[in-house]
Amino acid sequence: MKAPVRPVPAEEMHGKRAALAGSWEQQETEAERPGEVRARLPSHARALVAHIGNTPLLPLPSPNPAVRILGKAEWFNPGGSVKDRPAWWIVRGALSSGYLPQRELLDASSGNTAIAYAMLGAAIGFSVTLCVPANANPERKKTLKAYGATLVETDALEGSDGAILRARELAEEDPVRFWYADQYANAANPRAHEATTAAEIWDQTGGEVTHFVAGLGTTGTLVGASRRLRRLRPNIRIVGVEPARALHGIEGLKHLDTALRPAIWNESAVDRREQVRTEDAQAAARRLARDAGLLVGVSSGAVYAACRRLVREMDSGMVVTVLPDGGSRYLSEGWWAES
């Protein structure tokens, strides 16, 4: 059983927290020049990043026949998760600004963003150092090492917050060596979802989406996608999904009331926050595997559990969620065998 995440005291977090420019909407947008950046990449790297995004939107079993549930199958990204999207936008901005490849990319991640960074570093040619909670599962650690990334393991009981603290310490200790990507505060994170995830959802549903459901980790998926979806459909309902307790086993999600809040988080982006217990997220992931043939990760189980709860309250509509990754990275965990 994976060790639960212990929230780091707020005073410790704020005492070590690096100064931030403000909310991501207030940050100055850097000139990313995506076409120019891609043109400078090796041909194999250009081909790789060209396949990030445009993932399938799959129908999922719904307990209410009057309401459809659809899920973005983000494991179709080349790095295997939704985090390929923000990681590429963050890296693209750093390449455009000249931070990479001259310096070493540094960030904190519970796993999927780390894998995306490591993949991009290997393909493009820059070094990557990642602060990862020690209880990240073995599949993720092996994947990171296969890509050649350097791992700095942090206290398992401090979860992703402890990894963030360590990354900030390393960035302060050696600013010449490291470029701190800081996915929790980098404006490119939500912008990636505003530009790609939301646009794809709108096109794939023909504008019929009435509810958007996303997990709350860095919060980039929900904050970014909701901005575009609200412009396109002002009455859309946005639902954020988080663990029900501070001590939880839903890798990739944060219990926002007890964790360090990402700088990109905007409370007004969400109409409703739905809390899901770890065991319910695991059960929902098993349900998708056994009833729909979709092997998904535990955070995908969490958002699906929230969708099933939501549609039971509805008379009609279309609920769309983002399934962050597949289940192959979690097969070493014992909960798959439970009935």
C-alpha positions as CSV (number, residue, x, y, z in Angstrom):
1,M,0.0,0.0,0.0
2,K,1.4,3.3,-1.0
3,A,2.2,5.7,1.9
4,P,-0.4,8.4,2.1
5,V,0.5,12.0,1.5
6,R,1.1,14.2,4.5
7,P,0.4,17.9,4.0
8,V,3.4,20.1,4.6
9,P,2.5,22.9,7.2
10,A,1.5,26.0,5.4
11,E,4.0,28.2,7.3
12,E,6.8,25.9,6.1
13,M,5.6,26.2,2.5
14,H,5.2,30.0,2.5
15,G,8.5,30.5,4.3
16,K,10.4,28.7,1.6
17,R,8.3,29.7,-1.3
18,A,10.0,31.7,-4.0
19,A,8.6,35.1,-5.0
20,L,6.1,34.8,-7.8
21,A,5.0,37.4,-10.3
22,G,1.3,36.9,-9.5
23,S,-1.5,35.0,-11.1
24,W,-0.9,33.4,-14.4
25,E,-3.4,35.8,-16.1
26,Q,-1.2,38.7,-14.9
27,Q,2.1,37.2,-16.1
28,E,3.6,38.7,-19.2
29,T,3.3,36.4,-22.2
30,E,6.7,35.6,-23.7
31,A,7.1,35.6,-27.4
32,E,7.1,31.8,-28.0
33,R,7.4,31.8,-31.8
34,P,6.3,28.1,-32.0
35,G,7.1,27.7,-35.7
36,E,10.6,29.0,-35.3
37,V,11.2,26.8,-32.2
38,R,10.1,23.7,-34.0
39,A,12.1,24.5,-37.1
40,R,15.3,24.4,-35.0
41,L,14.6,21.0,-33.5
42,P,16.1,17.8,-34.9
43,S,13.8,16.0,-37.3
44,H,13.0,13.2,-34.8
45,A,12.1,15.8,-32.2
46,R,9.8,17.7,-34.6
47,A,8.0,14.5,-35.4
48,L,7.6,13.7,-31.7
49,V,6.1,17.1,-30.6
50,A,3.8,17.1,-33.7
51,H,2.0,14.1,-32.1
52,I,1.3,15.8,-28.8
53,G,-2.5,16.5,-28.5
54,N,-5.4,15.7,-30.7
55,T,-6.2,12.7,-28.5
56,P,-9.4,10.6,-29.0
57,L,-12.6,11.5,-27.1
58,L,-14.1,8.2,-26.0
59,P,-17.6,7.5,-24.8
60,L,-17.7,6.1,-21.2
61,P,-20.4,4.1,-19.5
62,S,-23.0,6.4,-17.9
63,P,-25.4,5.5,-15.2
64,N,-27.9,8.0,-16.7
65,P,-28.9,7.1,-20.3
66,A,-30.1,10.7,-20.8
67,V,-26.6,12.1,-20.2
68,R,-23.4,11.1,-22.1
69,I,-20.0,10.9,-20.5
70,L,-17.0,11.4,-22.8
71,G,-13.3,11.2,-21.8
72,K,-10.2,12.5,-23.5
73,A,-7.8,9.5,-23.7
74,E,-4.6,11.3,-22.9
75,W,-2.4,8.2,-22.8
76,F,-2.4,8.5,-26.6
77,N,0.2,11.3,-26.3
78,P,3.7,10.2,-27.0
79,G,4.8,10.4,-23.4
80,G,1.7,8.6,-22.2
81,S,-0.2,11.4,-20.4
82,V,-1.9,14.7,-20.5
83,K,1.3,16.3,-19.1
84,D,2.9,16.2,-22.5
85,R,0.8,19.3,-23.4
86,P,2.0,21.7,-20.7
87,A,5.5,20.2,-20.7
88,W,6.0,21.0,-24.4
89,W,4.6,24.5,-24.0
90,I,6.9,25.1,-21.0
91,V,9.9,23.7,-22.9
92,R,9.0,25.6,-26.0
93,G,9.0,28.9,-24.2
94,A,12.3,28.1,-22.5
95,L,13.9,27.2,-25.9
96,S,12.6,30.5,-27.4
97,S,13.9,32.5,-24.5
98,G,17.3,30.9,-24.6
99,Y,17.2,29.2,-21.2
100,L,17.4,25.8,-22.8
101,P,19.5,23.9,-23.8
102,Q,22.2,26.0,-22.1
103,R,20.9,25.3,-18.7
104,E,19.5,22.2,-17.0
105,L,15.7,21.9,-16.7
106,L,14.6,21.5,-13.0
107,D,11.1,20.9,-11.7
108,A,9.0,19.0,-9.2
109,S,6.5,16.4,-10.3
110,S,4.6,13.4,-9.0
111,G,5.5,11.6,-12.2
112,N,3.7,12.4,-15.4
113,T,5.1,15.9,-16.0
114,A,8.5,14.5,-15.1
115,I,8.2,11.8,-17.8
116,A,7.2,14.4,-20.3
117,Y,10.2,16.6,-19.5
118,A,12.5,13.6,-19.6
119,M,11.2,12.5,-23.0
120,L,11.5,16.0,-24.4
121,G,15.0,16.4,-23.0
122,A,16.1,13.2,-24.6
123,A,14.6,14.1,-27.9
124,I,15.7,17.7,-28.1
125,G,19.0,17.5,-26.2
126,F,18.9,19.2,-22.8
127,S,19.6,17.8,-19.3
128,V,16.7,17.2,-16.9
129,T,16.7,17.0,-13.1
130,L,13.4,16.1,-11.4
131,C,12.4,16.2,-7.7
132,V,10.0,13.3,-7.3
133,P,8.3,12.0,-4.1
134,A,10.0,8.7,-3.0
135,N,6.7,6.9,-3.1
136,A,6.2,7.5,-6.8
137,N,5.5,4.1,-8.3
138,P,8.4,2.0,-9.7
139,E,7.1,2.1,-13.3
140,R,7.5,5.9,-13.4
141,K,10.9,5.9,-11.8
142,K,12.1,3.3,-14.3
143,T,10.7,5.3,-17.2
144,L,12.5,8.5,-16.0
145,K,15.8,6.6,-15.7
146,A,15.3,5.1,-19.1
147,Y,15.1,8.6,-20.6
148,G,18.3,9.6,-18.8
149,A,16.9,12.1,-16.3
150,T,18.4,12.7,-12.9
151,L,16.1,11.9,-10.0
152,V,16.0,13.6,-6.7
153,E,13.7,11.7,-4.4
154,T,12.0,13.6,-1.6
155,D,10.0,12.6,1.5
156,A,7.1,10.4,0.6
157,L,5.0,11.7,3.4
158,E,5.3,15.3,2.1
159,G,4.0,14.3,-1.4
160,S,4.3,16.7,-4.3
161,D,4.6,19.7,-1.9
162,G,7.8,18.3,-0.5
163,A,9.2,17.8,-4.0
164,I,8.3,21.5,-4.8
165,L,10.2,22.7,-1.8
166,R,13.3,20.7,-2.7
167,A,13.2,22.0,-6.3
168,R,13.0,25.5,-5.1
169,E,16.0,24.9,-2.8
170,L,18.1,23.5,-5.7
171,A,17.1,26.4,-7.9
172,E,18.2,28.9,-5.3
173,E,21.5,27.0,-4.6
174,D,22.6,26.9,-8.2
175,P,20.7,29.3,-10.5
176,V,23.5,29.2,-13.1
177,R,23.1,25.4,-13.6
178,F,19.3,25.1,-13.3
179,W,16.4,26.6,-15.1
180,Y,13.4,26.1,-12.8
181,A,10.4,25.3,-15.0
182,D,7.9,25.5,-12.0
183,Q,4.9,23.9,-13.6
184,Y,2.7,25.1,-10.7
185,A,3.4,28.7,-11.5
186,N,4.3,28.7,-15.2
187,A,1.7,30.5,-17.3
188,A,2.5,28.1,-20.2
189,N,0.8,25.3,-18.3
190,P,-2.8,26.6,-18.4
191,R,-2.2,28.3,-21.8
192,A,-1.4,24.9,-23.3
193,H,-4.9,23.6,-22.2
194,E,-6.6,26.8,-23.3
195,A,-5.1,26.5,-26.8
196,T,-5.3,22.7,-27.3
197,T,-7.4,20.7,-24.8
198,A,-10.4,23.0,-24.8
199,A,-10.3,23.6,-28.6
200,E,-10.2,19.8,-29.2
201,I,-13.1,19.2,-26.8
202,W,-15.2,21.9,-28.5
203,D,-14.5,20.5,-32.0
204,Q,-15.0,16.9,-31.0
205,T,-18.3,17.5,-29.4
206,G,-19.6,19.9,-32.0
207,G,-20.0,22.5,-29.2
208,E,-22.5,20.2,-27.3
209,V,-20.5,19.9,-24.1
210,T,-22.5,21.2,-21.1
211,H,-20.2,20.1,-18.3
212,F,-16.4,19.9,-18.1
213,V,-14.8,17.8,-15.3
214,A,-11.0,17.8,-14.5
215,G,-8.8,16.8,-11.7
216,L,-7.0,19.4,-9.6
217,G,-3.2,18.8,-9.4
218,T,-1.2,21.7,-10.8
219,T,-4.8,22.9,-11.8
220,G,-3.5,23.8,-15.3
221,T,-6.0,21.6,-17.1
222,L,-9.1,23.0,-15.5
223,V,-8.0,26.6,-15.3
224,G,-6.8,26.8,-18.9
225,A,-9.5,24.7,-20.6
226,S,-12.3,26.5,-18.7
227,R,-11.2,29.9,-19.9
228,R,-11.7,28.9,-23.6
229,L,-14.8,26.8,-22.9
230,R,-16.5,29.6,-21.0
231,R,-15.9,32.0,-23.9
232,L,-17.5,29.5,-26.3
233,R,-20.3,28.5,-24.0
234,P,-20.8,31.0,-21.1
235,N,-23.3,28.7,-19.2
236,I,-21.0,25.6,-19.2
237,R,-20.5,24.1,-15.8
238,I,-16.9,23.5,-14.6
239,V,-16.3,20.8,-12.0
240,G,-12.9,20.3,-10.3
241,V,-12.1,17.0,-8.7
242,E,-9.8,16.6,-5.7
243,P,-9.1,13.9,-3.0
244,A,-11.6,13.8,-0.2
245,R,-8.8,13.8,2.4
246,A,-5.4,15.4,3.0
247,L,-4.0,11.9,3.4
248,H,-4.8,10.2,0.1
249,G,-3.5,7.8,-2.6
250,I,-4.6,9.6,-5.8
251,E,-1.3,10.3,-7.5
252,G,-1.3,13.6,-9.4
253,L,-4.1,15.3,-7.5
254,K,-4.0,17.7,-4.6
255,H,-6.3,18.3,-1.6
256,L,-6.2,22.1,-2.2
257,D,-7.4,23.1,1.3
258,T,-4.3,21.5,3.0
259,A,-1.7,21.6,0.2
260,L,0.4,24.3,-1.3
261,R,-1.9,26.1,-3.7
262,P,-0.5,26.4,-7.2
263,A,0.1,30.0,-8.3
264,I,-1.9,29.3,-11.5
265,W,-5.0,28.3,-9.5
266,N,-8.0,30.5,-9.8
267,E,-11.0,29.7,-7.6
268,S,-13.4,31.5,-9.9
269,A,-12.5,29.0,-12.7
270,V,-14.6,26.3,-11.1
271,D,-18.3,26.2,-10.3
272,R,-18.1,23.2,-8.1
273,R,-15.3,21.1,-6.4
274,E,-16.1,17.4,-6.1
275,Q,-14.2,15.3,-3.6
276,V,-13.5,11.7,-4.2
277,R,-12.1,9.1,-1.8
278,T,-9.0,7.1,-2.9
279,E,-10.9,3.8,-2.7
280,D,-13.7,5.2,-4.9
281,A,-11.1,6.4,-7.5
282,Q,-9.5,3.0,-7.5
283,A,-12.9,1.3,-7.9
284,A,-13.8,3.5,-10.8
285,A,-10.5,2.7,-12.6
286,R,-11.2,-1.0,-12.1
287,R,-14.8,-0.4,-13.5
288,L,-13.5,1.2,-16.7
289,A,-11.0,-1.6,-17.2
290,R,-13.6,-4.4,-16.6
291,D,-16.7,-2.8,-18.1
292,A,-15.3,-0.7,-20.9
293,G,-11.9,-2.2,-21.7
294,L,-10.1,1.0,-20.8
295,L,-7.0,0.6,-18.6
296,V,-6.7,4.0,-16.9
297,G,-4.7,5.5,-13.9
298,V,-6.1,6.3,-10.5
299,S,-6.6,10.0,-11.3
300,S,-8.6,9.0,-14.3
301,G,-10.7,6.8,-11.9
302,A,-11.2,9.8,-9.7
303,V,-12.6,12.1,-12.4
304,Y,-14.8,9.2,-13.8
305,A,-16.2,8.6,-10.3
306,A,-17.1,12.3,-10.1
307,C,-18.7,12.2,-13.5
308,R,-20.9,9.3,-12.5
309,R,-22.0,11.2,-9.4
310,L,-22.7,14.3,-11.5
311,V,-24.8,12.7,-14.2
312,R,-27.1,11.2,-11.7
313,E,-28.2,14.7,-10.8
314,M,-28.8,15.8,-14.4
315,D,-31.8,15.5,-16.8
316,S,-29.9,16.0,-20.0
317,G,-26.5,17.2,-21.3
318,M,-23.0,16.1,-22.1
319,V,-20.2,15.7,-19.6
320,V,-16.6,15.7,-20.9
321,T,-13.6,14.9,-18.7
322,V,-9.9,14.5,-19.2
323,L,-8.5,11.0,-18.4
324,P,-4.9,12.0,-17.6
325,D,-3.1,8.7,-18.2
326,G,-3.4,5.0,-18.7
327,G,-3.2,2.3,-16.1
328,S,0.0,0.5,-17.2
329,R,2.1,2.8,-14.9
330,Y,0.1,1.6,-11.9
331,L,0.0,-2.2,-12.4
332,S,2.4,-2.9,-9.5
333,E,-0.2,-1.5,-7.1
334,G,-2.3,-4.0,-5.3
335,W,-5.7,-2.4,-5.7
336,W,-6.2,-3.7,-9.2
337,A,-6.8,-7.2,-7.7
338,E,-9.6,-6.1,-5.4
339,S,-13.1,-7.1,-6.2
